[in-house]
């Protein structure tokens, strides 16, 4: 019975809401800027994922109009190859740009 007390105490912990931060302010401390940047990232990532699904479905439907064995890549395969190449470029570019900040700000 005593072993249940910590579990009950954890269950009674209040739920912490996200902080109320005005991300439009020009004078935010670093912790708030980090929070706002994370919010922006998650919003943009969700929008990109939604658009990717829409675009992929459109291109796959276009691919359905062509024989699958004609030896040429389809719309979707071409887009996927381009996206993967872009990701490689993006990662290399970010790594290269980061050299300027080695050792801290």
TIROLO-55836 format. One line per 10 residues: number of its first residue (from 1); their letters; for each residue z, x, y of N, C-alpha, C, O. Coordinates in steps of 0.02 Angstrom, whole numbers, padded with zeros to 5 digits, always signed. Atoms other than C-alpha are relative to their C-alpha. Layout:
! residues N
NUM	A	Z,X,Y,Z,X,Y,Z,X,Y,Z,X,Y | ...
END
This chain:
! residues 105
1	XXXXXXXXXX	+00000,+00041,-00060,+00000,+00000,+00000,+00000,+00043,+00063,-00034,+00028,+00112 | -00004,-00044,-00058,+00042,+00142,+00119,-00068,+00032,+00013,-00085,+00047,+00070 | +00066,-00030,-00008,-00130,+00215,+00087,-00048,-00045,+00040,-00097,-00020,+00068 | +00043,+00046,-00037,-00207,+00060,+00166,+00013,+00001,+00075,-00030,-00020,+00114 | -00018,+00000,-00071,-00119,+00086,+00333,-00051,+00038,+00042,-00074,+00012,+00093 | +00051,-00034,-00042,-00241,+00220,+00398,-00066,-00038,+00004,-00099,-00039,+00056 | +00062,+00039,-00001,-00388,+00110,+00348,+00006,-00059,+00047,-00042,-00075,+00083 | -00010,+00056,-00045,-00315,-00038,+00439,+00001,+00023,+00073,-00024,-00012,+00117 | -00002,-00026,-00069,-00283,+00069,+00593,-00070,+00017,+00024,-00087,+00006,+00082 | +00068,-00016,-00020,-00463,+00130,+00592,-00039,-00064,+00014,-00080,-00065,+00060
11	XXXXXXXXXX	+00035,+00063,-00011,-00526,-00048,+00578,+00021,-00033,+00065,-00018,-00071,+00094 | -00025,+00031,-00061,-00420,-00098,+00728,-00022,+00038,+00063,-00008,+00015,+00118 | +00023,-00038,-00058,-00500,+00034,+00841,-00050,-00042,+00040,-00093,-00075,+00011 | +00048,+00038,-00040,-00592,-00045,+00987,-00069,+00031,-00002,-00076,+00092,-00009 | +00069,-00024,-00002,-00780,-00031,+00992,-00013,+00026,+00070,+00001,-00008,+00119 | +00013,-00030,-00064,-00832,+00086,+01130,-00071,-00016,+00022,-00119,-00001,-00014 | +00065,+00016,-00027,-00975,+00023,+01237,-00032,+00063,+00029,+00003,+00112,+00045 | +00033,-00056,-00033,-01106,+00141,+01306,+00024,+00002,+00072,+00038,-00050,+00103 | -00023,-00006,-00069,-01054,+00209,+01474,-00048,-00033,+00049,-00109,-00035,+00037 | +00041,+00030,-00052,-01116,+00119,+01628,-00019,+00054,+00051,+00021,+00071,+00095
21	XXXXXXXXXX	+00023,-00055,-00042,-01217,+00255,+01714,-00063,-00022,+00036,-00109,-00050,+00006 | +00059,+00016,-00040,-01341,+00229,+01855,-00049,+00059,-00005,-00043,+00108,+00031 | +00047,-00055,+00013,-01484,+00337,+01792,-00050,+00009,+00057,-00089,+00056,+00056 | +00045,-00007,-00057,-01579,+00308,+01955,+00031,+00042,+00055,-00002,+00058,+00105 | -00034,-00040,-00051,-01451,+00407,+02054,-00027,+00071,+00002,-00046,+00100,-00049 | +00024,-00069,-00008,-01505,+00574,+02125,+00054,+00052,-00009,+00040,+00112,-00013 | -00055,-00049,+00007,-01334,+00653,+02106,+00044,-00018,-00059,+00095,-00051,-00053 | -00037,+00013,+00062,-01275,+00645,+01927,+00026,+00065,-00028,-00007,+00117,-00023 | -00024,-00060,+00035,-01165,+00769,+01835,-00042,+00011,-00063,-00076,-00034,-00086 | +00042,-00019,+00057,-01247,+00860,+01689,+00009,-00047,-00060,-00041,-00065,-00092
31	XXXXXXXXXX	-00012,+00044,+00057,-01165,+00749,+01558,-00038,-00066,+00008,-00066,-00093,-00040 | +00035,+00063,-00012,-01239,+00593,+01639,-00076,+00011,-00003,-00112,-00032,-00028 | +00071,-00015,+00004,-01410,+00675,+01658,-00022,+00005,-00073,-00076,-00019,-00092 | +00016,-00005,+00072,-01406,+00715,+01471,-00003,-00069,-00031,-00048,-00083,-00071 | -00001,+00068,+00026,-01361,+00534,+01432,-00064,-00037,+00021,-00096,-00070,-00021 | +00060,+00035,-00025,-01503,+00468,+01542,-00063,+00027,-00033,-00109,-00011,-00049 | +00058,-00030,+00033,-01628,+00590,+01466,-00005,-00025,-00072,-00060,-00038,-00096 | +00001,+00026,+00069,-01578,+00533,+01292,-00023,-00073,-00001,-00061,-00092,-00046 | +00022,+00070,-00005,-01601,+00351,+01344,-00076,-00003,+00009,-00111,-00041,-00025 | +00072,-00002,-00013,-01775,+00391,+01412,-00038,+00022,-00063,-00090,-00007,-00079
41	XXXXXXXXXX	+00032,-00024,+00060,-01819,+00487,+01254,-00005,-00055,-00053,-00058,-00066,-00081 | -00001,+00052,+00052,-01768,+00346,+01137,-00048,-00058,+00018,-00081,-00086,-00025 | +00045,+00053,-00022,-01863,+00218,+01241,-00073,+00021,-00009,-00114,-00018,-00035 | +00069,-00025,+00007,-02022,+00324,+01246,-00019,+00007,-00073,-00075,-00008,-00093 | +00014,-00010,+00072,-02008,+00365,+01060,-00014,-00067,-00033,-00060,-00072,-00074 | +00011,+00067,+00028,-01995,+00180,+01016,-00068,-00027,+00021,-00104,-00056,-00020 | +00065,+00024,-00024,-02146,+00139,+01124,-00057,+00037,-00036,-00107,+00006,-00055 | +00051,-00038,+00035,-02248,+00279,+01045,-00007,-00021,-00073,-00063,-00027,-00098 | +00003,+00022,+00070,-02202,+00224,+00869,-00033,-00068,-00007,-00071,-00080,-00053 | +00031,+00066,+00000,-02251,+00045,+00909,-00075,+00007,+00010,-00114,-00024,-00026
51	XXXXXXXXXX	+00072,-00009,-00014,-02418,+00101,+00981,-00035,+00034,-00059,-00092,+00018,-00075 | +00030,-00034,+00058,-02450,+00217,+00832,-00017,-00051,-00054,-00071,-00049,-00083 | +00012,+00050,+00053,-02433,+00071,+00711,-00059,-00045,+00019,-00100,-00061,-00024 | +00055,+00043,-00022,-02551,-00037,+00815,-00066,+00038,-00007,-00114,+00011,-00035 | +00062,-00040,+00002,-02681,+00102,+00831,-00020,+00015,-00072,-00079,+00010,-00089 | +00014,-00015,+00070,-02667,+00150,+00647,-00030,-00060,-00035,-00078,-00054,-00073 | +00027,+00061,+00032,-02696,-00030,+00593,-00072,-00014,+00022,-00114,-00033,-00019 | +00068,+00011,-00026,-02850,-00045,+00705,-00049,+00049,-00034,-00102,+00028,-00057 | +00045,-00050,+00029,-02925,+00117,+00640,-00009,-00010,-00075,-00064,+00000,-00102 | +00006,+00014,+00072,-02887,+00074,+00459,-00046,-00059,-00013,-00084,-00060,-00061
61	XXXXXXXXXX	+00045,+00058,+00008,-02975,-00093,+00482,-00073,+00020,+00013,-00118,-00006,-00019 | +00068,-00026,-00011,-03127,-00001,+00553,-00024,+00039,-00060,-00082,+00035,-00080 | +00019,-00039,+00060,-03124,+00115,+00403,-00021,-00045,-00057,-00062,-00026,-00099 | +00016,+00046,+00054,-03134,-00036,+00289,-00073,-00022,+00001,-00099,-00046,-00049 | +00070,+00019,-00006,-03310,-00069,+00354,-00048,+00051,-00030,-00108,+00038,-00035 | +00042,-00054,+00026,-03374,+00093,+00278,+00019,+00016,-00072,+00077,+00007,-00092 | -00017,-00019,+00069,-03386,+00152,+00098,+00049,+00059,+00000,+00040,+00106,+00038 | -00051,-00053,+00001,-03236,+00261,+00054,-00025,+00066,-00029,+00008,+00118,-00020 | +00023,-00060,+00034,-03340,+00387,-00042,-00063,+00030,+00031,-00103,+00061,-00004 | +00060,-00027,-00031,-03472,+00436,+00086,+00008,+00074,+00020,-00038,+00103,+00049
71	XXXXXXXXXX	-00011,-00071,-00012,-03396,+00610,+00104,+00020,+00018,+00071,+00030,+00077,+00086 | -00019,-00014,-00069,-03351,+00593,+00287,+00069,-00028,+00014,+00088,-00079,-00015 | -00067,+00027,-00015,-03177,+00571,+00360,-00007,-00066,+00040,-00055,-00076,+00077 | +00000,+00064,-00035,-03136,+00399,+00426,+00035,+00005,+00067,+00058,+00058,+00088 | -00033,+00003,-00064,-03065,+00344,+00591,+00073,+00022,-00005,+00097,+00065,+00032 | -00071,-00014,+00005,-02885,+00350,+00533,+00013,+00072,-00021,+00057,+00105,+00007 | -00010,-00069,+00022,-02899,+00516,+00441,-00013,+00049,+00057,+00022,+00099,+00064 | +00015,-00044,-00057,-02976,+00594,+00596,+00056,-00002,+00052,+00075,+00050,+00078 | -00056,+00006,-00047,-02839,+00527,+00708,+00061,+00037,-00026,+00095,+00072,+00011 | -00058,-00032,+00030,-02705,+00587,+00588,-00006,+00076,+00004,+00043,+00110,+00019
81	XXXXXXXXXX	+00011,-00072,-00004,-02781,+00761,+00582,+00010,+00025,+00072,+00041,+00077,+00083 | -00008,-00019,-00071,-02788,+00767,+00773,+00073,-00003,+00021,+00097,+00041,+00057 | -00071,+00006,-00018,-02608,+00708,+00789,+00040,+00058,-00029,+00084,+00086,+00005 | -00036,-00057,+00031,-02547,+00841,+00668,-00015,+00065,+00037,+00029,+00106,+00046 | +00019,-00060,-00039,-02643,+00975,+00764,+00037,+00000,+00067,+00059,+00052,+00090 | -00034,+00004,-00064,-02567,+00912,+00926,+00074,+00017,-00008,+00103,+00051,+00034 | -00071,-00015,+00012,-02391,+00921,+00852,+00010,+00075,-00007,+00059,+00103,+00019 | -00004,-00073,+00006,-02422,+01102,+00803,-00005,+00033,+00068,+00033,+00079,+00084 | +00009,-00028,-00067,-02484,+01140,+00979,+00063,-00013,+00042,+00088,+00033,+00075 | -00059,+00018,-00039,-02337,+01048,+01059,+00059,+00045,-00017,+00092,+00071,+00027
91	XXXXXXXXXX	-00057,-00041,+00022,-02208,+01142,+00956,-00008,+00072,+00022,+00040,+00103,+00045 | +00012,-00069,-00021,-02289,+01311,+00992,+00007,+00008,+00075,+00034,+00057,+00099 | -00004,-00002,-00073,-02304,+01273,+01178,+00073,-00004,+00023,+00094,+00033,+00068 | -00071,+00006,-00019,-02121,+01218,+01190,+00037,+00065,-00017,+00079,+00087,+00023 | -00032,-00063,+00018,-02066,+01374,+01098,-00018,+00055,+00050,+00026,+00093,+00072 | +00023,-00050,-00048,-02169,+01483,+01215,+00033,-00011,+00068,+00055,+00037,+00099 | -00030,+00014,-00065,-02103,+01397,+01371,+00075,+00014,-00001,+00104,+00031,+00050 | -00072,-00012,+00006,-01925,+01416,+01306,+00020,+00072,+00007,+00079,+00086,+00020 | -00017,-00071,-00006,-01934,+01606,+01310,+00028,+00016,+00069,+00070,+00060,+00076 | -00023,-00012,-00069,-01906,+01599,+01498,+00075,-00012,+00007,+00107,+00018,+00050
101	XXXXX	-00070,+00020,-00007,-01734,+01523,+01470,+00045,+00031,-00053,+00102,+00008,-00062 | -00043,-00033,+00050,-01670,+01637,+01332,+00060,+00029,+00035,+00055,+00059,+00088 | -00061,-00028,-00028,-01492,+01685,+01365,+00036,-00047,+00047,+00088,-00029,+00075 | -00033,+00049,-00043,-01449,+01530,+01465,-00040,-00014,+00063,-00092,+00016,+00076 | +00035,+00021,-00061,-01497,+01450,+01628,+00011,+00051,+00055,-00015,+00043,+00110
END
